[in-house]
Amino acid sequence: MKKNLAVFILAAAVSFTLPVFANQDAADAGSVMDKTAWVTKSTADQVNKKEKKQKTVEPVNLDWASRRYDIVLPPQPVRVAADSLYMRNQDGYVQGRGNVDIQQGIDEFHSNYVEGNTKTKMYYIPGQAVWIQGETALDGSGITYDGNTHSGKVERIAGFIAPNVYIRGTDGELTNGNGYMKHGLITTPHAVAETPDYYLTGDDIHIYPGVKFTSENTALWFKHIRLLTYGHYEGNLDSQHKTNTTLFSLLPRPRYTSDDGFGIYGGATLPLNAEETFQFQFKYAIYTKGGFQPTALFIRDTSIGRFTLGYSTEESTQSTDRVWAKKFPELTYYMPRITFGRTGIYMDNSASWGRWSEDGVATGVHKDFQTEISHTPLPLWKKANIRFFAGYRKDTYGTDDSIVRDPYTGVVLNQGINERVWTSWWYTKHNMSGVTPYRFDTIDHPRQKGVSIGYKMTPLDTFILTFDKDLDTDQVADRDFTWVRDMHSFVATITWESVSRSWDFQLVAKDFF
């Protein structure tokens, strides 16, 4: 149930070609082919050889071809508009006052004053201005812009150089989308404040959006507290790869839950080869009640799927009592997703082998296989969609030689009422046979239906009512009242579970890129 609730909260705020190895010339000369056909082929081969000898191959002069076919685009003009605009034709001087807009290609400037030269294409904005270049949106002052190279220098700079990278600093430069700051800081969108919640500071910072950034004399801060100091540091900004690890991912992130108490967590995924197909993943969590829970995995991506091997600790998600299980060693295989054309239907498959341990249960071998078929949500009407899923899972336990088989089906229907109100309805049915010896993978309510209703009271506060019924007992399994509070770079949830008459508190950090 808790897993379902977490999902809904986050929703509000997955020809064989046989090689023929044969000596065709030998076959042609054999008894299986008549002599006439063999003579005909031999004659044709001789003619082809003579024609090849007569042809001469002339090398291509690539430099000449490049010069002949290079296309030189005309330079893009600089357009200046303002409430008051003064221009001198003889020397190209231009001055604009009031609502100044400058545009050249993807570069845009908006300010109250500018002066420059239409012939040299050099422009200077001494006061505050907004500079937009593609996905970059910066506030700056003391901007010198060179229209010949689409580059500029800024005395003071602040803003987003990419959707997930916020910068602030002095003596900045922007060239071809890449940034530089003599002194500055870098942080993530949700941490932005006068003093960000967490950030990096450094000198000679070079930023290559979507690729990486480098920094000298680097320091990691949490508010006004310096946590770490580095010399040269290089961080990955490639959001398309899972190995986008920076110091922020290692930063201890606070968290509190009623089951585990107050704690911190973090981790990193490090590439072990240039192609990033071999990686090492490390995660940790330390709780006052749950203790130290580390994970260390080697990950290998291949053409036939992903393999993971190592040590992991995982917390249960579908049982009332939170239980931690240790898995060492464990080998897991994830098959590439199978998609069925453009239907939106897909299938996921996985299998694992390992040794499980849990408090009160003997350590033993565990094997499982799981397959699930689903689809992208289908639109029904305005602000409504539905998704069906069905799957099968088989678990084998070595501790007591038990086997659990679980064919299951389910459906989720989401409906947005207006900008403030939304609902989600779900139905799941696990037809389980056998009993697991672990609490970790126990499903408290294998067959249930339920509904969640969310109401956004303020831009920072959301209230959610969740109600579900156990189909086996026809009794109310959960009736939860949840308050979600946006706390800048953190999210806090307080839940009153009226059936069990207990409170659940959670505090989770948002984004660390």
ChimeraX attribute file (.defattr): number of C-alpha atoms within 10 A of each C-alpha:
attribute: neighborCount
match mode: 1-to-1
recipient: residues
	/A:1	21
	/A:2	14
	/A:3	11
	/A:4	14
	/A:5	18
	/A:6	11
	/A:7	11
	/A:8	21
	/A:9	17
	/A:10	8
	/A:11	10
	/A:12	16
	/A:13	12
	/A:14	9
	/A:15	3
	/A:16	4
	/A:17	5
	/A:18	6
	/A:19	6
	/A:20	6
	/A:21	6
	/A:22	8
	/A:23	8
	/A:24	9
	/A:25	11
	/A:26	9
	/A:27	12
	/A:28	17
	/A:29	15
	/A:30	12
	/A:31	9
	/A:32	8
	/A:33	11
	/A:34	11
	/A:35	12
	/A:36	8
	/A:37	11
	/A:38	15
	/A:39	13
	/A:40	10
	/A:41	12
	/A:42	13
	/A:43	10
	/A:44	10
	/A:45	11
	/A:46	10
	/A:47	10
	/A:48	10
	/A:49	10
	/A:50	10
	/A:51	9
	/A:52	9
	/A:53	8
	/A:54	7
	/A:55	8
	/A:56	7
	/A:57	5
	/A:58	6
	/A:59	6
	/A:60	8
	/A:61	8
	/A:62	9
	/A:63	8
	/A:64	9
	/A:65	10
	/A:66	10
	/A:67	9
	/A:68	9
	/A:69	8
	/A:70	8
	/A:71	8
	/A:72	6
	/A:73	6
	/A:74	6
	/A:75	10
	/A:76	12
	/A:77	13
	/A:78	17
	/A:79	12
	/A:80	17
	/A:81	15
	/A:82	19
	/A:83	11
	/A:84	12
	/A:85	16
	/A:86	11
	/A:87	15
	/A:88	11
	/A:89	10
	/A:90	7
	/A:91	11
	/A:92	13
	/A:93	18
	/A:94	18
	/A:95	19
	/A:96	23
	/A:97	17
	/A:98	15
	/A:99	14
	/A:100	20
	/A:101	21
	/A:102	19
	/A:103	18
	/A:104	16
	/A:105	14
	/A:106	10
	/A:107	17
	/A:108	17
	/A:109	21
	/A:110	21
	/A:111	22
	/A:112	17
	/A:113	21
	/A:114	26
	/A:115	19
	/A:116	20
	/A:117	17
	/A:118	20
	/A:119	12
	/A:120	13
	/A:121	17
	/A:122	17
	/A:123	22
	/A:124	20
	/A:125	22
	/A:126	18
	/A:127	13
	/A:128	17
	/A:129	22
	/A:130	18
	/A:131	23
	/A:132	18
	/A:133	19
	/A:134	13
	/A:135	13
	/A:136	20
	/A:137	18
	/A:138	20
	/A:139	19
	/A:140	25
	/A:141	22
	/A:142	17
	/A:143	27
	/A:144	20
	/A:145	22
	/A:146	17
	/A:147	21
	/A:148	13
	/A:149	10
	/A:150	18
	/A:151	17
	/A:152	20
	/A:153	23
	/A:154	24
	/A:155	17
	/A:156	20
	/A:157	26
	/A:158	21
	/A:159	21
	/A:160	21
	/A:161	25
	/A:162	19
	/A:163	14
	/A:164	17
	/A:165	18
	/A:166	22
	/A:167	25
	/A:168	21
	/A:169	23
	/A:170	19
	/A:171	17
	/A:172	24
	/A:173	22
	/A:174	20
	/A:175	14
	/A:176	11
	/A:177	17
	/A:178	16
	/A:179	21
	/A:180	25
	/A:181	26
	/A:182	17
	/A:183	19
	/A:184	22
	/A:185	23
	/A:186	24
	/A:187	23
	/A:188	22
	/A:189	22
	/A:190	19
	/A:191	21
	/A:192	18
	/A:193	13
	/A:194	7
	/A:195	11
	/A:196	20
	/A:197	18
	/A:198	24
	/A:199	24
	/A:200	21
	/A:201	22
	/A:202	24
	/A:203	20
	/A:204	18
	/A:205	25
	/A:206	20
	/A:207	25
	/A:208	18
	/A:209	21
	/A:210	18
	/A:211	13
	/A:212	15
	/A:213	20
	/A:214	18
	/A:215	26
	/A:216	18
	/A:217	15
	/A:218	21
	/A:219	20
	/A:220	21
	/A:221	20
	/A:222	16
	/A:223	15
	/A:224	11
	/A:225	9
	/A:226	14
	/A:227	13
	/A:228	13
	/A:229	15
	/A:230	12
	/A:231	11
	/A:232	14
	/A:233	17
	/A:234	17
	/A:235	17
	/A:236	19
	/A:237	22
	/A:238	16
	/A:239	14
	/A:240	9
	/A:241	10
	/A:242	13
	/A:243	18
	/A:244	20
	/A:245	22
	/A:246	21
	/A:247	20
	/A:248	22
	/A:249	18
	/A:250	17
	/A:251	20
	/A:252	19
	/A:253	19
	/A:254	17
	/A:255	22
	/A:256	19
	/A:257	18
	/A:258	14
	/A:259	16
	/A:260	17
	/A:261	16
	/A:262	17
	/A:263	20
	/A:264	18
	/A:265	21
	/A:266	18
	/A:267	22
	/A:268	21
	/A:269	21
	/A:270	19
	/A:271	19
	/A:272	14
	/A:273	9
	/A:274	7
	/A:275	9
	/A:276	16
	/A:277	13
	/A:278	18
	/A:279	20
	/A:280	19
	/A:281	17
	/A:282	18
	/A:283	18
	/A:284	18
	/A:285	20
	/A:286	20
	/A:287	19
	/A:288	13
	/A:289	13
	/A:290	18
	/A:291	13
	/A:292	14
	/A:293	18
	/A:294	18
	/A:295	18
	/A:296	20
	/A:297	20
	/A:298	19
	/A:299	22
	/A:300	17
	/A:301	16
	/A:302	12
	/A:303	7
	/A:304	10
	/A:305	14
	/A:306	17
	/A:307	20
	/A:308	21
	/A:309	20
	/A:310	18
	/A:311	19
	/A:312	20
	/A:313	19
	/A:314	14
	/A:315	15
	/A:316	18
	/A:317	19
	/A:318	19
	/A:319	18
	/A:320	15
	/A:321	13
	/A:322	16
	/A:323	20
	/A:324	20
	/A:325	19
	/A:326	21
	/A:327	23
	/A:328	20
	/A:329	15
	/A:330	20
	/A:331	19
	/A:332	19
	/A:333	19
	/A:334	17
	/A:335	18
	/A:336	15
	/A:337	13
	/A:338	13
	/A:339	16
	/A:340	11
	/A:341	8
	/A:342	7
	/A:343	9
	/A:344	12
	/A:345	15
	/A:346	17
	/A:347	19
	/A:348	17
	/A:349	19
	/A:350	18
	/A:351	18
	/A:352	18
	/A:353	19
	/A:354	18
	/A:355	19
	/A:356	25
	/A:357	20
	/A:358	17
	/A:359	13
	/A:360	8
	/A:361	12
	/A:362	14
	/A:363	17
	/A:364	16
	/A:365	20
	/A:366	20
	/A:367	19
	/A:368	18
	/A:369	17
	/A:370	17
	/A:371	16
	/A:372	17
	/A:373	18
	/A:374	20
	/A:375	17
	/A:376	14
	/A:377	16
	/A:378	13
	/A:379	13
	/A:380	12
	/A:381	8
	/A:382	9
	/A:383	12
	/A:384	17
	/A:385	17
	/A:386	18
	/A:387	16
	/A:388	18
	/A:389	16
	/A:390	17
	/A:391	18
	/A:392	18
	/A:393	19
	/A:394	17
	/A:395	19
	/A:396	19
	/A:397	21
	/A:398	16
	/A:399	18
	/A:400	12
	/A:401	11
	/A:402	13
	/A:403	19
	/A:404	16
	/A:405	18
	/A:406	19
	/A:407	17
	/A:408	18
	/A:409	19
	/A:410	18
	/A:411	16
	/A:412	18
	/A:413	19
	/A:414	22
	/A:415	18
	/A:416	17
	/A:417	14
	/A:418	9
	/A:419	8
	/A:420	13
	/A:421	17
	/A:422	19
	/A:423	20
	/A:424	21
	/A:425	19
	/A:426	19
	/A:427	18
	/A:428	20
	/A:429	18
	/A:430	20
	/A:431	13
	/A:432	17
	/A:433	12
	/A:434	12
	/A:435	13
	/A:436	18
	/A:437	19
	/A:438	18
	/A:439	21
	/A:440	23
	/A:441	16
	/A:442	18
	/A:443	17
	/A:444	14
	/A:445	21
	/A:446	18
	/A:447	20
	/A:448	22
	/A:449	20
	/A:450	21
	/A:451	19
	/A:452	22
	/A:453	17
	/A:454	22
	/A:455	19
	/A:456	18
	/A:457	11
	/A:458	11
	/A:459	9
	/A:460	13
	/A:461	16
	/A:462	21
	/A:463	20
	/A:464	23
	/A:465	18
	/A:466	22
	/A:467	19
	/A:468	21
	/A:469	19
	/A:470	17
	/A:471	17
	/A:472	10
	/A:473	11
	/A:474	9
	/A:475	11
	/A:476	15
	/A:477	21
	/A:478	18
	/A:479	19
	/A:480	22
	/A:481	17
	/A:482	22
	/A:483	18
	/A:484	20
	/A:485	18
	/A:486	16
	/A:487	15
	/A:488	15
	/A:489	19
	/A:490	18
	/A:491	17
	/A:492	17
	/A:493	20
	/A:494	18
	/A:495	18
	/A:496	17
	/A:497	16
	/A:498	13
	/A:499	11
	/A:500	12
	/A:501	9
	/A:502	11
	/A:503	14
	/A:504	15
	/A:505	17
	/A:506	18
	/A:507	19
	/A:508	18
	/A:509	19
	/A:510	17
	/A:511	15
	/A:512	22
	/A:513	19
